[in-house]
């Protein structure tokens, strides 16, 4: 399986991917990452997430009240995911679906999915449902940038040793896959994006991905 060819990178991630010449998992992880991913990146994540949580807390309070008024059920949706080193954790999101929807069912592919609540359509469209993941970052479960955390069912039923290499780093709210055209397809069908990120993780790359994420959200108003 060739992971480094330019055909693997959609328009959103292509420029980012080409800058490091397509080198994927060529060195031991500890040699590739060094101090940034293990020391500097977690510190940046923690302090930025804490600041954003304080800044957005009034918005989150309003959303919580609106969710309770819109439909029955909890404000926060929790789902078990796999994180760094294969350690499981609960990912937090604002609930956007009906309580009778299967907890580990397939993710909606359209805003017209009957499982989504009225308010949930707006929250998903604007990505405001992701705000509680700031708590995941503060807890150390996630990072702002990294591979998307995979659902427990998919990992335990079908993950190979190759796919488990995604667990070398913390999962992220956004990543190279999310800013590529391949985001329209399941992440486990496009692991080359995560392997590229793991091989080339750096502050510069994280900043570029965050910038691209903002551009994608502004352009499409969806995520």
C-alpha positions as CSV (number, residue, x, y, z in Angstrom):
1,X,0.0,0.0,0.0
2,X,1.7,3.2,-1.2
3,X,1.0,6.0,1.3
4,X,3.1,8.8,-0.1
5,X,1.8,9.4,-3.6
6,X,0.2,12.8,-4.4
7,X,-3.0,11.1,-5.5
8,X,-3.8,10.6,-1.8
9,X,-4.1,14.2,-1.0
10,X,-7.2,16.2,-1.8
11,X,-7.2,20.0,-2.5
12,X,-7.4,20.9,1.2
13,X,-4.4,18.9,2.3
14,X,-2.4,18.6,-0.9
15,X,-0.2,21.7,-0.4
16,X,0.5,20.8,3.2
17,X,1.4,17.3,2.4
18,X,3.7,18.1,-0.5
19,X,5.9,20.4,1.6
20,X,7.5,17.5,3.5
21,X,8.0,15.4,0.4
22,X,5.6,12.7,1.3
23,X,7.8,11.0,3.9
24,X,5.6,8.7,5.9
25,X,6.6,6.8,9.0
26,X,10.2,6.4,7.9
27,X,11.8,7.0,11.3
28,X,11.0,5.7,14.8
29,X,8.3,7.8,16.4
30,X,10.5,9.0,19.2
31,X,13.1,10.3,16.7
32,X,10.5,12.0,14.5
33,X,8.6,13.8,17.3
34,X,11.0,14.8,20.0
35,X,10.1,17.5,22.4
36,X,7.3,19.3,20.5
37,X,4.6,16.6,20.5
38,X,5.5,15.3,24.0
39,X,6.1,18.6,25.8
40,X,5.4,21.8,24.0
41,X,2.2,20.6,22.2
42,X,0.4,19.4,25.3
43,X,1.2,22.7,27.1
44,X,-0.1,24.8,24.2
45,X,-3.2,22.6,24.0
46,X,-3.9,22.9,27.7
47,X,-3.5,26.7,28.1
48,X,-5.3,27.5,24.8
49,X,-8.2,25.1,25.6
50,X,-8.5,26.6,29.1
51,X,-8.7,30.1,27.7
52,X,-11.2,29.2,25.0
53,X,-13.3,27.3,27.5
54,X,-13.5,30.5,29.7
55,X,-14.2,32.6,26.6
56,X,-17.0,30.4,25.2
57,X,-18.6,29.4,28.5
58,X,-21.5,31.9,28.2
59,X,-22.2,30.5,24.7
60,X,-22.0,27.0,26.0
61,X,-24.5,27.8,28.8
62,X,-26.9,29.2,26.2
63,X,-26.6,26.1,24.0
64,X,-27.1,23.8,27.0
65,X,-30.4,25.6,27.9
66,X,-31.6,25.5,24.3
67,X,-30.9,21.8,24.1
68,X,-33.0,21.1,27.2
69,X,-35.8,23.2,25.7
70,X,-35.6,21.6,22.2
71,X,-35.7,17.9,23.1
72,X,-35.7,15.4,26.0
73,X,-32.4,14.0,27.1
74,X,-29.0,15.0,28.4
75,X,-27.1,18.1,27.2
76,X,-23.8,16.3,26.7
77,X,-23.4,13.2,24.5
78,X,-20.6,10.9,25.6
79,X,-19.2,8.1,23.4
80,X,-16.2,5.8,24.0
81,X,-13.3,6.4,21.6
82,X,-9.8,5.1,21.3
83,X,-6.9,7.6,22.1
84,X,-3.2,7.7,22.3
85,X,-1.6,4.3,23.1
86,X,-4.9,2.6,22.6
87,X,-6.3,4.0,25.8
88,X,-10.1,4.5,25.7
89,X,-11.8,7.7,26.8
90,X,-15.2,9.4,26.6
91,X,-15.4,12.1,24.0
92,X,-17.8,14.9,24.8
93,X,-20.2,16.7,22.4
94,X,-23.3,18.7,22.7
95,X,-26.2,16.2,22.0
96,X,-27.5,16.8,18.5
97,X,-29.5,13.6,18.0
98,X,-32.6,12.0,19.5
99,X,-32.1,9.9,22.6
100,X,-33.6,6.8,20.8
101,X,-30.8,6.9,18.1
102,X,-28.3,4.1,18.4
103,X,-25.3,5.4,20.4
104,X,-22.8,3.7,18.1
105,X,-24.7,3.9,14.9
106,X,-23.4,5.3,11.6
107,X,-22.8,9.0,11.6
108,X,-25.4,11.1,9.7
109,X,-24.4,12.0,6.2
110,X,-27.1,14.6,5.7
111,X,-28.8,17.3,7.8
112,X,-32.1,15.7,6.9
113,X,-31.3,12.6,8.9
114,X,-34.4,12.0,11.1
115,X,-32.2,11.2,14.1
116,X,-31.0,14.8,14.3
117,X,-32.9,17.2,16.4
118,X,-34.0,20.7,15.2
119,X,-31.3,22.4,17.2
120,X,-28.9,19.7,16.4
121,X,-28.9,20.6,12.7
122,X,-27.7,24.1,13.5
123,X,-25.1,22.9,16.0
124,X,-23.7,20.4,13.6
125,X,-23.7,22.9,10.7
126,X,-21.7,25.4,12.7
127,X,-19.6,22.8,14.5
128,X,-20.7,24.3,17.9
129,X,-21.5,20.7,19.0
130,X,-17.7,20.2,19.2
131,X,-17.1,22.9,21.9
132,X,-17.3,20.4,24.9
133,X,-14.2,18.7,23.4
134,X,-12.2,21.6,25.0
135,X,-12.7,19.6,28.2
136,X,-11.2,16.5,26.5
137,X,-8.1,18.6,25.6
138,X,-7.8,20.0,29.2
139,X,-8.1,16.4,30.5
140,X,-5.3,15.3,28.2
141,X,-7.4,12.9,26.2
142,X,-7.2,14.9,23.0
143,X,-5.3,17.6,21.1
144,X,-6.4,20.4,18.9
145,X,-4.7,18.7,15.9
146,X,-4.3,15.0,15.4
147,X,-6.0,11.9,14.0
148,X,-9.8,11.8,14.5
149,X,-10.6,9.5,17.5
150,X,-12.1,6.3,16.2
151,X,-15.2,4.7,17.6
152,X,-14.7,1.7,19.9
153,X,-16.8,-0.6,17.6
154,X,-14.8,0.0,14.5
155,X,-11.4,-0.5,16.3
156,X,-12.4,-3.7,18.1
157,X,-14.2,-5.3,15.1
158,X,-11.9,-4.4,12.2
159,X,-8.7,-2.6,13.1
160,X,-5.4,-4.0,11.8
161,X,-1.9,-3.5,13.2
162,X,-1.3,-0.9,10.6
163,X,-4.4,1.0,11.5
164,X,-3.5,0.9,15.2
165,X,-0.5,3.1,14.4
166,X,-2.9,6.0,14.5
167,X,-2.7,5.6,18.3
168,X,0.9,6.9,18.3
169,X,-0.3,10.4,19.0
170,X,-3.3,12.0,20.7
171,X,-6.4,12.3,18.6
172,X,-7.5,15.7,17.6
173,X,-10.5,17.9,17.0
174,X,-9.2,18.6,13.5
175,X,-6.5,17.2,11.3
176,X,-5.2,16.8,7.8
177,X,-8.0,14.5,6.8
178,X,-10.6,17.0,7.8
179,X,-9.2,19.7,5.5
180,X,-9.0,17.4,2.5
181,X,-11.7,16.3,0.0
182,X,-11.4,12.9,1.6
183,X,-13.4,14.1,4.6
184,X,-16.5,13.1,2.7
185,X,-15.5,9.5,3.1
186,X,-14.9,7.4,6.4
187,X,-11.6,8.2,8.0
188,X,-10.7,4.5,8.2
189,X,-10.7,4.5,4.4
190,X,-8.2,7.3,4.3
191,X,-5.5,6.5,6.9
192,X,-2.7,7.9,4.8
193,X,-3.6,11.4,6.0
194,X,-3.1,10.4,9.6
195,X,0.2,8.6,8.8
196,X,1.4,11.7,7.1
197,X,0.6,13.8,10.1
198,X,2.3,11.4,12.5
199,X,5.5,11.4,10.4
200,X,5.6,15.2,10.1
201,X,4.0,16.6,13.3
202,X,5.3,20.1,14.1
203,X,4.1,23.4,15.3
204,X,4.2,24.8,11.8
205,X,2.1,21.9,10.5
206,X,-0.4,22.3,13.3
207,X,-0.8,26.0,12.6
208,X,-1.4,25.3,8.9
209,X,-4.0,22.7,9.6
210,X,-5.9,25.0,12.0
211,X,-5.8,27.8,9.4
212,X,-7.1,25.4,6.7
213,X,-9.8,24.2,9.1
214,X,-11.1,27.7,9.6
215,X,-11.1,28.3,5.8
216,X,-13.0,25.0,5.2
217,X,-15.6,26.0,7.9
218,X,-16.1,29.5,6.5
219,X,-16.3,28.2,2.9
220,X,-18.7,25.3,3.5
221,X,-20.3,26.1,6.9
222,X,-20.1,22.5,7.7
223,X,-17.4,20.1,9.1
